[in-house]
């Protein structure tokens, strides 16, 4: 089975940009799953097990921090690595909090394919 990625962001445009950046970084995924918020992602993870998850922090319904907490409590998905995607002006506290909750890394927007590869490469 090929590699799968789950991209969680409330912006459809941002999900497309992240997906394109993955391809430009040379990270090929056979399956690209998308979710508009953390709750949608949790629902999707009940039936799909991607190799890696890229999640925005600021989203409606369930943000990235709540997503990490909920994911950590579920033994079937807790070991899937999560990389947080944050805005450059994003709160360092939020990044630190997400790392303490089990995030494997962080990519700041706007990002280059090289930056994506640098953070995701070792996790795949």
C-alpha positions, -999 to 999 in steps of 0.1 A, spaced: 0 0 0 12 35 -8 18 64 15 -11 85 27 -13 120 42 -41 138 60 -42 176 56 -64 194 82 -72 231 75 -104 251 75 -92 267 42 -97 247 11 -71 269 -6 -46 263 21 -51 225 18 -44 227 -19 -12 248 -12 0 223 13 -7 194 -11 12 212 -39 41 220 -16 44 183 -7 47 174 -44 72 202 -50 92 189 -21 94 155 -38 71 139 -12 48 117 -32 16 104 -15 -7 79 -32 -36 91 -11 -43 127 0 -70 130 26 -85 163 36 -105 176 66 -118 210 73 -113 209 111 -101 186 139 -135 169 144 -138 161 107 -103 146 109 -111 125 140 -142 112 121 -121 104 91 -94 87 112 -120 61 124 -117 45 89 -85 58 74 -49 56 88 -26 80 70 12 78 74 14 114 85 -10 143 94 -5 180 87 -27 202 108 -35 238 111 -37 251 147 -65 278 143 -97 262 131 -134 263 140 -152 234 158 -121 216 169 -87 234 167 -53 218 162 -46 217 200 -80 199 208 -73 176 178 -39 166 193 -56 159 227 -84 138 212 -60 119 190 -36 111 219 -65 95 238 -73 71 209 -49 41 209 -56 33 172 -44 67 160 -21 81 187 11 70 170 5 87 137 29 117 135 14 151 133 32 182 119 15 215 128 12 242 101 12 277 117 12 313 105 45 332 108 29 355 134 14 325 152 18 322 189 50 305 200 29 293 230 6 274 207 35 258 189 51 248 222 18 235 235 13 214 204 48 200 207 41 191 243 9 173 232 28 151 208 32 170 176 63 158 157 72 192 142 60 225 129 61 243 95 55 280 95 34 297 67 45 308 42 68 279 37 90 266 9 91 230 -4 125 227 11 112 236 46 84 210 41 109 183 31 132 192 60 104 187 86 85 158 70 113 139 54 127 123 86 91 113 97 83 93 66 
